[in-house]
Amino acid sequence: MPNIKSAKKRMELSGAARLKNRSERGRIRTAIKNVRASESAEAGTARLRDAVALLDRAATRRLYHPSRVARIKSGLARFVNTLA
């Protein structure tokens, strides 16, 4: 446990951020799985739209590297196009 006041505050803030980031990553993983589980092109397109929104937000907030987000989005779009 830290003794310095600023270190205590840093620990609290980083703990809160860690929980928030874990939650966001979980939402993104679930959205990706939902796209991959799509059976029709219409459902896949709708789920892809939701996943892309979450991924773009994660890239903006640097939760994931923007290049990684681009690769994921590209793969998901390719998958949805094969459903059509």
GICOR-V273734 format. One record per residue. N is the residue number from 1. RES is the residue in one small letter. NEAR is the number of other C-alpha atoms within 8 Angstrom. D_LAST is the distance of its C-alpha to the last C-alpha in Angstrom with 2 decimals. Layout:
n/res/near/d_last
N/RES/NEAR/D_LAST
N/RES/NEAR/D_LAST
//
This chain:
n/res/near/d_last
1/m/3/56.04
2/p/6/56.71
3/n/6/60.04
4/i/6/59.24
5/k/7/57.95
6/s/6/55.24
7/a/9/54.00
8/k/11/53.82
9/k/8/51.81
10/r/8/49.46
11/m/8/48.96
12/e/8/48.10
13/l/8/45.69
14/s/8/43.91
15/g/8/43.66
16/a/8/42.07
17/a/8/39.61
18/r/8/38.74
19/l/8/37.92
20/k/8/35.82
21/n/9/33.89
22/r/8/33.34
23/s/8/31.97
24/e/9/29.57
25/r/8/28.34
26/g/8/27.80
27/r/8/25.71
28/i/11/23.54
29/r/8/23.18
30/t/8/22.26
31/a/11/19.58
32/i/11/18.06
33/k/8/18.34
34/n/9/16.67
35/v/13/13.53
36/r/9/13.69
37/a/6/14.36
38/s/9/11.32
39/e/7/9.96
40/s/8/7.41
41/a/11/5.12
42/e/6/8.38
43/a/9/10.67
44/g/14/9.32
45/t/9/9.70
46/a/8/13.06
47/r/11/14.22
48/l/13/13.39
49/r/8/15.57
50/d/9/18.32
51/a/12/18.26
52/v/9/18.49
53/a/8/21.39
54/l/9/23.19
55/l/11/22.74
56/d/9/24.04
57/r/8/26.96
58/a/11/27.73
59/a/12/27.85
60/t/8/30.12
61/r/7/32.40
62/r/8/32.38
63/l/8/31.29
64/y/9/29.05
65/h/8/29.53
66/p/9/27.37
67/s/6/26.28
68/r/8/25.13
69/v/12/23.11
70/a/8/21.51
71/r/8/20.61
72/i/8/19.12
73/k/10/17.04
74/s/8/15.82
75/g/8/14.91
76/l/12/13.07
77/a/9/11.06
78/r/8/10.35
79/f/9/9.35
80/v/13/6.93
81/n/8/5.38
82/t/6/5.46
83/l/9/3.80
84/a/6/0.00
//
